[in-house]
Amino acid sequence: MRPPRPRPWLRGAGRGIATEGPEGARTALALVSAGLALLSNATQALAASPTASPDAAGDPRSSGQGPGLVGDPLFAIVAVVLIAAAAIVLTLAWIRLTPRREG
């Protein structure tokens, strides 16, 4: 068995975030500062009401006949099934076409 090839791009990988000494204190201070900055910028989100407006006749999402299905549910189901089938076929093809890893 051959020895693994050196990988210079992995130099220093696996050390993680500094947690001890002055580097750890700086890291903790940076994380706390970033969290406080995010929290200080948080605001309340305002959205439209989910109910129909009183000025419109019926549900504005349909063509005046009240609440119901919007769009074509059969087309949506067929599209989801086709996307799932394509994902399965492409995954199996990728597995077949790529070489097997030797451990």
Buried (B, 14 or more C-beta within 10 A) or exposed (E): EEEEEEEEEEEEEEEEEEEEEEEEEEBEEEEEEEEEEEEEEEEEEEEEEEEBEEEEEEBEEEEEEEEEEEEEEEEEEEEEEEEEEEEEEEEEEEEEEEEEEEE
